[in-house]
Amino acid sequence: MSGVWIFKNGVARLVPNPMTEPIDGVEISSSKRKVLVYLPTGEVITSYGDLDQKLLGLGWERYPNEDPDLLQFHKSSSAHLISLPRDFSKFKSMHMYDIVYKNRSCFEVRDLST
């Protein structure tokens, strides 16, 4: 179960998608979009083709999976697995932070400059 648990007046309620549903009448919105930046070149990752190239260069390999909606990468020197939605338009900041966590010196999440 994913989402945010809200506790009010002794009652717990799960809000599955707090970014699109109001919580206690207050709508939370992420006013700044995030981008994944490859630090060695300063390049903003704009497609899975770009990301694939960078991850393969860092020793990650495509992980075979049965789910047609997922792209997965595995690094043989660790137990880490990166799971991403196959559709790049569904690539969200939580996926970016997962990549950063597993490749700390190579990627960074930044606010998109407008």
N, C-alpha and C positions, 0 to 999 in steps of 0.2 A: 504494500500500500504506500503510495507516495502522495505527498501534499503537505499541508500545514494543519496541525491540530490547534484548534482554538478552544480555550477554556473560559467559560463565562457563566457566572452564577452557579457553579458546581456542575455544569453540563459541558461535556467534551463534544466537539463537532469537527469532522475532517473536511477541510476545503481542498479538494483534489488539485485545483489549479489556481493558486492565489493571485497569479498575474492577470487572470481574466475574470475572476469572480470577486465581488466586494466582500470584505471582511468587516463585519459590524458597521456596514454602511460606508466604509472607506475603501475606495478602489486603489489597489496597489498597481502601479505601472512602472515599468522600467523605461525611463525617459531616454536613457542612453543605451544604444545598441553596443554590443561588444564585438571585438574582432580578435582573432588569433594571429599573433605575430611571430614569425620565425626570426629569432634574435640575431643569429650570425649575419643575416643579410638585411634585416629590417623589413622583410617582405610580409605583407598581409596575405594570409591564406584565404583564397577566394573559391577554391574548388577542391574536391577530393583528389583530383589529379596532382595538384600542388602538394597537398598534405601527404599523399601516398609517396611521392618522390622524397620528401623530407624524412618521413618515418623510416622508409627503406634505407636511406643513407645513415640513419642512426642505429641500424641493426634490428629494426622491427620487421616482421614478416607477416604477410596476410595469413590469417588463421581460417582454416576451412570450417564453415558452419552450415547448418541446415536451414537456418532462418533466412528467407529471401529479403527480409526487411533490414537486416543488419550487416554491417561491414565490421570485421574484427581484425585486430592486429595483436601479435604476440611477440614477446622478446624471449628468445631461448635462454638468455642469461638470468631471467627473473620469472617470477610467478605472475607478473602483470599481464592484464588483458585489457585492451582498449576496445570498447564496443560503441559503434556509431550508427545512427540511422542511415540507411543506404541513400536516402534522398537528402541532398545537401541543404535543401531549404528547411529541413527539420534539424539541422545542426545548430544546437543551442549553446549558451554559455556554460551549462553544466558539462557538456562534452569537451568544451575548450579547457575548462579547469581540470578535467580528468587528464587530458593530454599534458597540460603544464605540470601537474603533480608528478607524472611519470617521466617527464623530460625537463626537469627544472631549469637547466642551464641553456635550453634551446628554444623554449617557447614562452610567450607571455600573453596574457589577456589584457586588452586595452579598451578604453571607451572609443567608439567611433567618432572621429572628428567630423563635425558638420560644417 
